[in-house]
Amino acid sequence: MNRPAFHIVFTDLDGTLLDHNDYGYEKSLPGIRLLREIGIPLILVSSKTAAEMEILHHELGLDWPFVCENGGGIVFPVRPGEPPRLEAYGMRVNDLAARTCLLAEATGKSVRLFSDMSIAEIAERTKLDRAAAALARERSFTIPFITTDGSAIDLHAANMALAKDGLGLTRGGRFYHFGAAEVDKGRAVRRICETFIPAAGDAEIVTTGIGDSENDLPMLHAVKRPVLVRKPDGSVVGAEIDAMITEGIGPEGFTEAVMRLFA
């Protein structure tokens, strides 16, 4: 006898639920509404800071946990009127900042850290307004950065070099991210699934993950049903994973995936 399914959907934000260029989510709303109607938890999983994500979480009317800074923190809602509970993982940003010399050594690149950028520069690079850029700059668990000449980093080689110090790199839609090696979106997915075991009861927890970038791959490997959304140029991030690939780009791809799986 087959066990009933208890579905959970995990999704990346920038370039997936949110448009890569203007951060709009209008084209994601049909998918979000469907999940709400059928009672499936939608868990936001992003490289964004908790402060950034709290605003979006409220706008979308979500009351589930969410994952910030590529798994560096998981925010759990509690009773109304009380501040949410934060579970923190890996190194704090001050400890990471003291180790940024290792970053240049491992990559062989000259880098420019988020923490060295002004609010105006972050706003220009991200196309966020200044208030949102200020929230993006207040990191707790990861340090975004770019290479000064715009060249690509060999992530595998860099991570091999950084691993001995418990550090690692990943890449999102606009920036590389420097953080603790053991912290990623996949670990956060597994932790959140543990918290849903009582609600699932005898049902089987069936997870879906939707993303578009390298930093989403640990999440996609951690779920039962991975989905890769196309990037703005129509490409798909390279991954050795048996995933659904959407025809749609960004938010259109998000809604397409939800409709194909749950409508």
N, C-alpha and C positions, 0 to 999 in steps of 0.2 A: 504493500500500500504506500503510495507516494505521500510524503509529508507536505502539508501546505507551505507556501512560500511567504516569508516576511521580507519584503523588498526594501532596500535602502539605496538611494542614488547619491553618489559623490560627484561633485563637479568642480572643475577649475573655473576661474573667473575670467581674467583678461584673455581675450581671444577665443573664449568658449561660451560661457554664459553672457559675458560682456563683449561688445564690439571692440576690436583691437584699436581702432582709431579714435572713437569718441566715447567709449565706455558705456554706450547705450545698451539697454536690455529689452527694448520693446519686442524684438523678434524672438526673444526667449520666453516671453510671457505665456504664449499658448502652452508650451511645455511645462512651465512652472505651475500654471493653473490646473493642468491635467493631473500632475502629481499631487497637488493639494486636494483635488476632488476625490481621488481614489485612495487618499490617506498614506501616501508613500513619503517617508522623510527625505528631504533634500538637504544634503550637507555640503556647505561651501568649503572648498579647500584651495587655498591661495598662497601666493608669496606676499600678499598685502599684509599690512600691520593690522593688529586687532582693532585699533581706533578707526582705520579705514573701513574695515569689514562690518563693524557695529552699525555704521550708518546704512550700508546696503542691506544688511540683515533686517533692520527695522523697516526700510522702505519696502522690502519684499514680503514683510509680514511673517517671517520665519521664526520659529521658536525652538529649533534644534541646535545641537552643538555646531561650532564651525572651527576650521583649522586655519591658523594664520602663520605667516612666515615659513612656508614650506614644511610645516610640521613642528616648528619650534614651539608653538603654543596651541593648545586646544581650549576653546572657550565654551563652558557649559552654562546655559541659562539656569537660573534658580527661581525662587519665588518672586512674584511681581513686587517691584519696589526695592529688591535687593540687588547688589552688584553681581554680575556673573562671576563664576568661578573659573580661574585660569590654571590649567596644568601646563607647566613649563618643562621643556626637554633640552638637553644639550647645553652649550655654553651661552652665557650672557654676552651681549654685544661688546661690553668693555673688555672681556677676556679675549674675544675675537680680534678686537682692534689692536691688542698688544701682540698679536701673532700675524699681522698683515704682511710683515717682511717675508714670512714663509710663503705667502701667496705669490709674490713676485718671483721668488726662487723656483717654485713649482711650475709656474706657467711660462717662465722665460719672457714675460711681457711687462711692459710698463702699464700700470693700471691706475684708474681714477675711481676712488671710492665714493659711494653715495654720501658718506659723512663729510667728504671734502667739497661737496657741491653746495652751492647756495640754494635757497628756496626758488629763486628765479631760474637757475639753471635746471633744477629738477622739473619745474613746471614746463620749461621749454622742451626738455627731452621726453617727457611723458605726455605732454599735452593736457595735463591736469591744471585746474586753476590753482592759485597760490595757497588757498586754504587746504585743499586736498593734497598738494605737494608737501605742505608742512606736516600733515599727518603721515604721509608716506615716508618722510625722513626720520620719524621717531621710531627707530628700529629697536627691538629687544633681543632678537635671537639670530639674526642674519645680517650680512652687510652686502647689499647689491653693489655692483661695480661694472665698469666697462674697460676695455683695453683702449689706451689713448690713441692708438693708430687705427682702431676699428677692426683689427684682425681677429680671427677666430682662435679659440683656445682648444687644444686637444684635451678634452675632458677626461678621457681614460688615463692618459699619461699624467696629467696634473693630479688626479685623484689618487693614483698609485703613489706619487711623491708625498702627498699630504696625509695619507692614511696613517703613517707611523706616528703622527702628532695628533691623531684623532680628529682631523679636519677633512673637509670635502668641498667640492664645488658642484653646482648644477647651473642650468641655464633656463631662463624663462623667455617670454616673448620679446623683451627689450634689454634685459640685463643678465649678467652672470650673478650668482649668489654664493657667498662664502659663509660656511657655517660648520657645525659639528658633523662629523662623518656619519654618526649613527642616527641622525635626525633626517627624516624625509616624509613625504606625504603618505607613503605606504605604511609606515609605522603608525601614523596618526589614524589612518583608516582602520587598522587592526584594533587599535585602542578603542575607537568609537564603537566598533562592532561589539566589543566586549560589553559595553554599557547597554546595548540593546538586547542582550540575551534574556533578561527577565521579561521584557515586553514581547519578545518573540515566542516565548513559551515553548511549545512542542514544534513550532514551525521552523523550517530551515531558513536561515538568514541568507538571502540571495542579494549580492552586491553588484551594482553597476557603477562604473567610473567613466567620466567623460572629460577629455582633456586634449591639448594640442601641442604641448611643448616637452622638452627634455625633462623638466622638473616634474612633469605629470607621470612619467613612466613608472616610478615606484608605486604610485597610486593605482595605475592600470594593471600592474603585475599583481597587486594585492586583492583585486576584485575578481568576481566570477565572470562578469561580462564587461570587458573593456571596450571603450569607444574612442576612436581618434577622429577629431574634428579637423577639417581642412583649414589651413592658414589663409591669410588674405590673398596670397598668390596662387592658391589652389593646391599647394603641396601638402604633404603629410610628413610629420616628423618620422625619421627612420627609427624603427623599433622591431626587435625580434619578438613579436607578440601577435597572437591570433585575435585580432580586434575587428569589430565593426568599423568601417570607414564611411563617414558621411559624404554625401554629395555637396551639402551645404557648407558654407564657411561660417565660422564663429557661432553667433547666436542662432542663425538659421540651422546650422548643423546640430546644435544642442536640441532644439525643438524637433528636428527631424529624428534624432536618435530616440527621444522620449516617445514620440508618436509611433515609431516602428516597434518599440519594445513593449509599450503599455496601452496603446489605444485599442 
